[in-house]
Amino acid sequence: MAKKTRIKSVAAAISIPQTRDQAAQAIAEIGTTSRDLSRITADMNDELAKVKERYEQLAEPLRLKIEGLTQGVQTWAEANRDQLTQHGKVKTAALTTGEIAWRLRPPSVRVTGAEAVLDLLRRMGLARFIRTKDEINKDAILNEPEAVATVPGISISQGEDFVVVPFEAELAEVA
């Protein structure tokens, strides 16, 4: 006979307020705990920033060295490109410690003054270069829900969230 699988879970240890005063106390405790969590997060971020800065300073000379060496190798490779690429037959050249390669990036289109370009494409009869997109206007549906009430595939839903907002005062910033 097959053995039944049993799943055990620890019961949730939550306290449920029984009175209005206990609920108010719980909200106050949420606020205090939230502020403690914010302080811990801020302290952690301060420490991380110091560590990151220290290592960035250590890494900067190495980055500059790599950049300089790369520029030197590129200058040499460009001067010897014909020989390295076998007169343009290959794009990669293997050296004893690594390889160098020339790669073409994919072509890209950049448009400045999109409205003027769209207008000009229309006037020149080049509408095939203009994309039109049909999509459902959800804002209009929310404005007139009764008009689409019988349309299959459209449903309007609304949820409710429970929010606890402890009272807090902000300190004014001193310049």
Phi and psi restraints in degrees (value plus and minus 20) as a CYANA .aco file:
   2 ALA   PHI     -88.2   -48.2
   2 ALA   PSI     121.3   161.3
   3 LYS   PHI     -99.6   -59.6
   3 LYS   PSI     114.8   154.8
   4 LYS   PHI     -96.4   -56.4
   4 LYS   PSI     120.9   160.9
   5 THR   PHI    -109.7   -69.7
   5 THR   PSI     107.1   147.1
   6 ARG   PHI    -132.9   -92.9
   6 ARG   PSI     114.1   154.1
   7 ILE   PHI    -132.9   -92.9
   7 ILE   PSI     102.0   142.0
   8 LYS   PHI    -126.8   -86.8
   8 LYS   PSI     122.0   162.0
   9 SER   PHI    -157.6  -117.6
   9 SER   PSI     129.5   169.5
  10 VAL   PHI     -95.9   -55.9
  10 VAL   PSI     115.6   155.6
  11 ALA   PHI     -84.6   -44.6
  11 ALA   PSI     119.9   159.9
  12 ALA   PHI     -87.3   -47.3
  12 ALA   PSI     110.7   150.7
  13 ALA   PHI    -118.0   -78.0
  13 ALA   PSI      63.4   103.4
  14 ILE   PHI    -140.1  -100.1
  14 ILE   PSI     128.9   168.9
  15 SER   PHI    -125.0   -85.0
  15 SER   PSI     112.1   152.1
  16 ILE   PHI    -126.7   -86.7
  16 ILE   PSI     100.4   140.4
  17 PRO   PHI     -81.0   -41.0
  17 PRO   PSI     122.9   162.9
  18 GLN   PHI    -125.9   -85.9
  18 GLN   PSI     -35.1     4.9
  19 THR   PHI    -155.2  -115.2
  19 THR   PSI     149.2   189.2
  20 ARG   PHI     -81.6   -41.6
  20 ARG   PSI     -61.9   -21.9
  21 ASP   PHI     -83.0   -43.0
  21 ASP   PSI     -60.0   -20.0
  22 GLN   PHI     -87.2   -47.2
  22 GLN   PSI     -56.2   -16.2
  23 ALA   PHI     -85.6   -45.6
  23 ALA   PSI     -61.6   -21.6
  24 ALA   PHI     -83.2   -43.2
  24 ALA   PSI     -60.7   -20.7
  25 GLN   PHI     -84.2   -44.2
  25 GLN   PSI     -60.8   -20.8
  26 ALA   PHI     -84.0   -44.0
  26 ALA   PSI     -59.3   -19.3
  27 ILE   PHI     -85.3   -45.3
  27 ILE   PSI     -60.7   -20.7
  28 ALA   PHI     -81.7   -41.7
  28 ALA   PSI     -61.0   -21.0
  29 GLU   PHI     -87.3   -47.3
  29 GLU   PSI     -56.8   -16.8
  30 ILE   PHI     -79.7   -39.7
  30 ILE   PSI     -64.2   -24.2
  31 GLY   PHI     -82.8   -42.8
  31 GLY   PSI     -65.8   -25.8
  32 THR   PHI     -82.4   -42.4
  32 THR   PSI     -66.8   -26.8
  33 THR   PHI     -85.2   -45.2
  33 THR   PSI     -58.1   -18.1
  34 SER   PHI     -83.6   -43.6
  34 SER   PSI     -61.2   -21.2
  35 ARG   PHI     -87.4   -47.4
  35 ARG   PSI     -58.7   -18.7
  36 ASP   PHI     -81.1   -41.1
  36 ASP   PSI     -63.3   -23.3
  37 LEU   PHI     -82.3   -42.3
  37 LEU   PSI     -61.0   -21.0
  38 SER   PHI     -83.1   -43.1
  38 SER   PSI     -60.6   -20.6
  39 ARG   PHI     -83.7   -43.7
  39 ARG   PSI     -63.6   -23.6
  40 ILE   PHI     -82.6   -42.6
  40 ILE   PSI     -62.9   -22.9
  41 THR   PHI     -82.8   -42.8
  41 THR   PSI     -62.5   -22.5
  42 ALA   PHI     -84.6   -44.6
  42 ALA   PSI     -63.0   -23.0
  43 ASP   PHI     -81.2   -41.2
  43 ASP   PSI     -63.5   -23.5
  44 MET   PHI     -81.1   -41.1
  44 MET   PSI     -65.4   -25.4
  45 ASN   PHI     -85.0   -45.0
  45 ASN   PSI     -55.8   -15.8
  46 ASP   PHI     -81.9   -41.9
  46 ASP   PSI     -65.6   -25.6
  47 GLU   PHI     -85.5   -45.5
  47 GLU   PSI     -62.2   -22.2
  48 LEU   PHI     -81.8   -41.8
  48 LEU   PSI     -58.7   -18.7
  49 ALA   PHI     -83.7   -43.7
  49 ALA   PSI     -60.5   -20.5
  50 LYS   PHI     -85.4   -45.4
  50 LYS   PSI     -64.3   -24.3
  51 VAL   PHI     -84.1   -44.1
  51 VAL   PSI     -65.0   -25.0
  52 LYS   PHI     -81.6   -41.6
  52 LYS   PSI     -62.5   -22.5
  53 GLU   PHI     -82.3   -42.3
  53 GLU   PSI     -63.2   -23.2
  54 ARG   PHI     -80.9   -40.9
  54 ARG   PSI     -65.1   -25.1
  55 TYR   PHI     -93.4   -53.4
  55 TYR   PSI     -51.1   -11.1
  56 GLU   PHI     -83.0   -43.0
  56 GLU   PSI     -60.2   -20.2
  57 GLN   PHI     -85.4   -45.4
  57 GLN   PSI     -57.4   -17.4
  58 LEU   PHI     -88.5   -48.5
  58 LEU   PSI     -55.1   -15.1
  59 ALA   PHI    -100.2   -60.2
  59 ALA   PSI     -46.8    -6.8
  60 GLU   PHI     -76.5   -36.5
  60 GLU   PSI     -68.1   -28.1
  61 PRO   PHI     -80.8   -40.8
  61 PRO   PSI     -54.6   -14.6
  62 LEU   PHI     -88.4   -48.4
  62 LEU   PSI     -60.1   -20.1
  63 ARG   PHI     -80.8   -40.8
  63 ARG   PSI     -64.8   -24.8
  64 LEU   PHI     -83.5   -43.5
  64 LEU   PSI     -59.0   -19.0
  65 LYS   PHI     -83.8   -43.8
  65 LYS   PSI     -65.6   -25.6
  66 ILE   PHI     -81.7   -41.7
  66 ILE   PSI     -62.9   -22.9
  67 GLU   PHI     -81.2   -41.2
  67 GLU   PSI     -65.2   -25.2
  68 GLY   PHI     -84.1   -44.1
  68 GLY   PSI     -65.2   -25.2
  69 LEU   PHI     -82.8   -42.8
  69 LEU   PSI     -60.6   -20.6
  70 THR   PHI     -82.9   -42.9
  70 THR   PSI     -63.2   -23.2
  71 GLN   PHI     -84.0   -44.0
  71 GLN   PSI     -58.7   -18.7
  72 GLY   PHI     -84.3   -44.3
  72 GLY   PSI     -65.3   -25.3
  73 VAL   PHI     -82.7   -42.7
  73 VAL   PSI     -60.6   -20.6
  74 GLN   PHI     -83.7   -43.7
  74 GLN   PSI     -62.1   -22.1
  75 THR   PHI     -80.8   -40.8
  75 THR   PSI     -65.7   -25.7
  76 TRP   PHI     -83.3   -43.3
  76 TRP   PSI     -63.9   -23.9
  77 ALA   PHI     -85.4   -45.4
  77 ALA   PSI     -60.1   -20.1
  78 GLU   PHI     -84.0   -44.0
  78 GLU   PSI     -58.2   -18.2
  79 ALA   PHI     -87.6   -47.6
  79 ALA   PSI     -48.1    -8.1
  80 ASN   PHI    -133.3   -93.3
  80 ASN   PSI       1.2    41.2
  81 ARG   PHI     -80.4   -40.4
  81 ARG   PSI     -62.0   -22.0
  82 ASP   PHI     -80.3   -40.3
  82 ASP   PSI     -64.5   -24.5
  83 GLN   PHI     -89.4   -49.4
  83 GLN   PSI     -62.2   -22.2
  84 LEU   PHI     -87.0   -47.0
  84 LEU   PSI     -53.6   -13.6
  85 THR   PHI    -118.7   -78.7
  85 THR   PSI      -7.5    32.5
  86 GLN   PHI      33.5    73.5
  86 GLN   PSI      30.8    70.8
  87 HIS   PHI      42.3    82.3
  87 HIS   PSI      19.9    59.9
  88 GLY   PHI      66.0   106.0
  88 GLY   PSI     -12.4    27.6
  89 LYS   PHI     -98.1   -58.1
  89 LYS   PSI     -49.2    -9.2
  90 VAL   PHI    -147.0  -107.0
  90 VAL   PSI     141.3   181.3
  91 LYS   PHI    -129.1   -89.1
  91 LYS   PSI     -26.6    13.4
  92 THR   PHI    -144.9  -104.9
  92 THR   PSI     118.4   158.4
  93 ALA   PHI    -142.3  -102.3
  93 ALA   PSI     107.8   147.8
  94 ALA   PHI    -113.3   -73.3
  94 ALA   PSI     109.5   149.5
  95 LEU   PHI    -131.2   -91.2
  95 LEU   PSI     155.1   195.1
  96 THR   PHI     -86.1   -46.1
  96 THR   PSI     -47.6    -7.6
  97 THR   PHI    -130.6   -90.6
  97 THR   PSI     -15.9    24.1
  98 GLY   PHI     145.1   185.1
  98 GLY   PSI    -184.3  -144.3
  99 GLU   PHI    -157.6  -117.6
  99 GLU   PSI     138.3   178.3
 100 ILE   PHI    -142.4  -102.4
 100 ILE   PSI     130.3   170.3
 101 ALA   PHI    -168.8  -128.8
 101 ALA   PSI     131.1   171.1
 102 TRP   PHI    -132.5   -92.5
 102 TRP   PSI     107.0   147.0
 103 ARG   PHI    -149.5  -109.5
 103 ARG   PSI     111.5   151.5
 104 LEU   PHI    -102.4   -62.4
 104 LEU   PSI     110.9   150.9
 105 ARG   PHI     -95.6   -55.6
 105 ARG   PSI     132.2   172.2
 106 PRO   PHI     -82.8   -42.8
 106 PRO   PSI     128.4   168.4
 107 PRO   PHI     -84.5   -44.5
 107 PRO   PSI     127.2   167.2
 108 SER   PHI    -152.7  -112.7
 108 SER   PSI     133.4   173.4
 109 VAL   PHI    -131.2   -91.2
 109 VAL   PSI     110.1   150.1
 110 ARG   PHI    -140.2  -100.2
 110 ARG   PSI     109.5   149.5
 111 VAL   PHI    -138.5   -98.5
 111 VAL   PSI     107.7   147.7
 112 THR   PHI    -135.3   -95.3
 112 THR   PSI     117.9   157.9
 113 GLY   PHI      48.9    88.9
 113 GLY   PSI      39.5    79.5
 114 ALA   PHI     -76.3   -36.3
 114 ALA   PSI     -62.8   -22.8
 115 GLU   PHI     -82.2   -42.2
 115 GLU   PSI     -63.1   -23.1
 116 ALA   PHI     -86.4   -46.4
 116 ALA   PSI     -58.9   -18.9
 117 VAL   PHI     -86.5   -46.5
 117 VAL   PSI     -62.6   -22.6
 118 LEU   PHI     -78.8   -38.8
 118 LEU   PSI     -66.3   -26.3
 119 ASP   PHI     -81.3   -41.3
 119 ASP   PSI     -64.0   -24.0
 120 LEU   PHI     -86.0   -46.0
 120 LEU   PSI     -60.7   -20.7
 121 LEU   PHI     -81.2   -41.2
 121 LEU   PSI     -60.7   -20.7
 122 ARG   PHI     -83.8   -43.8
 122 ARG   PSI     -65.4   -25.4
 123 ARG   PHI     -87.0   -47.0
 123 ARG   PSI     -49.0    -9.0
 124 MET   PHI    -107.1   -67.1
 124 MET   PSI     -19.2    20.8
 125 GLY   PHI      55.1    95.1
 125 GLY   PSI       7.3    47.3
 126 LEU   PHI    -130.2   -90.2
 126 LEU   PSI      22.8    62.8
 127 ALA   PHI     -84.4   -44.4
 127 ALA   PSI     -37.0     3.0
 128 ARG   PHI     -85.7   -45.7
 128 ARG   PSI     -35.0     5.0
 129 PHE   PHI    -115.6   -75.6
 129 PHE   PSI      -9.7    30.3
 130 ILE   PHI    -132.8   -92.8
 130 ILE   PSI     106.6   146.6
 131 ARG   PHI    -114.1   -74.1
 131 ARG   PSI     108.9   148.9
 132 THR   PHI    -132.9   -92.9
 132 THR   PSI     123.3   163.3
 133 LYS   PHI    -151.5  -111.5
 133 LYS   PSI     101.3   141.3
 134 ASP   PHI    -112.8   -72.8
 134 ASP   PSI     109.1   149.1
 135 GLU   PHI    -168.6  -128.6
 135 GLU   PSI     137.9   177.9
 136 ILE   PHI     -94.6   -54.6
 136 ILE   PSI     112.5   152.5
 137 ASN   PHI    -109.5   -69.5
 137 ASN   PSI      73.0   113.0
 138 LYS   PHI     -87.1   -47.1
 138 LYS   PSI     -52.0   -12.0
 139 ASP   PHI     -83.2   -43.2
 139 ASP   PSI     -61.4   -21.4
 140 ALA   PHI     -85.7   -45.7
 140 ALA   PSI     -57.0   -17.0
 141 ILE   PHI     -84.1   -44.1
 141 ILE   PSI     -61.7   -21.7
 142 LEU   PHI     -85.8   -45.8
 142 LEU   PSI     -49.4    -9.4
 143 ASN   PHI     -94.7   -54.7
 143 ASN   PSI     -50.1   -10.1
 144 GLU   PHI    -152.7  -112.7
 144 GLU   PSI      47.2    87.2
 145 PRO   PHI     -84.8   -44.8
 145 PRO   PSI     -49.0    -9.0
 146 GLU   PHI     -89.0   -49.0
 146 GLU   PSI     -45.9    -5.9
 147 ALA   PHI     -90.8   -50.8
 147 ALA   PSI     -45.6    -5.6
 148 VAL   PHI    -134.2   -94.2
 148 VAL   PSI      -6.4    33.6
 149 ALA   PHI     -79.3   -39.3
 149 ALA   PSI     -49.5    -9.5
 150 THR   PHI    -119.9   -79.9
 150 THR   PSI     -15.5    24.5
 151 VAL   PHI    -102.6   -62.6
 151 VAL   PSI      98.4   138.4
 152 PRO   PHI     -84.0   -44.0
 152 PRO   PSI     121.0   161.0
 153 GLY   PHI      74.9   114.9
 153 GLY   PSI     -28.0    12.0
 154 ILE   PHI    -136.0   -96.0
 154 ILE   PSI     102.8   142.8
 155 SER   PHI    -155.1  -115.1
 155 SER   PSI     126.7   166.7
 156 ILE   PHI    -133.7   -93.7
 156 ILE   PSI     104.4   144.4
 157 SER   PHI    -146.1  -106.1
 157 SER   PSI     137.1   177.1
 158 GLN   PHI    -165.7  -125.7
 158 GLN   PSI     108.7   148.7
 159 GLY   PHI    -127.0   -87.0
 159 GLY   PSI     156.3   196.3
 160 GLU   PHI    -153.9  -113.9
 160 GLU   PSI     112.9   152.9
 161 ASP   PHI    -129.4   -89.4
 161 ASP   PSI     127.9   167.9
 162 PHE   PHI    -120.7   -80.7
 162 PHE   PSI     106.0   146.0
 163 VAL   PHI    -145.9  -105.9
 163 VAL   PSI     112.9   152.9
 164 VAL   PHI    -131.6   -91.6
 164 VAL   PSI     103.0   143.0
 165 VAL   PHI    -143.5  -103.5
 165 VAL   PSI      79.9   119.9
 166 PRO   PHI     -88.2   -48.2
 166 PRO   PSI     126.9   166.9
 167 PHE   PHI     -90.9   -50.9
 167 PHE   PSI     114.4   154.4
 168 GLU   PHI    -162.6  -122.6
 168 GLU   PSI     128.2   168.2
 169 ALA   PHI    -129.7   -89.7
 169 ALA   PSI     122.8   162.8
 170 GLU   PHI    -116.9   -76.9
 170 GLU   PSI     123.0   163.0
 171 LEU   PHI    -102.9   -62.9
 171 LEU   PSI     122.2   162.2
 172 ALA   PHI     -95.7   -55.7
 172 ALA   PSI     119.7   159.7
 173 GLU   PHI     -96.6   -56.6
 173 GLU   PSI     118.1   158.1
 174 VAL   PHI    -124.2   -84.2
 174 VAL   PSI     107.0   147.0
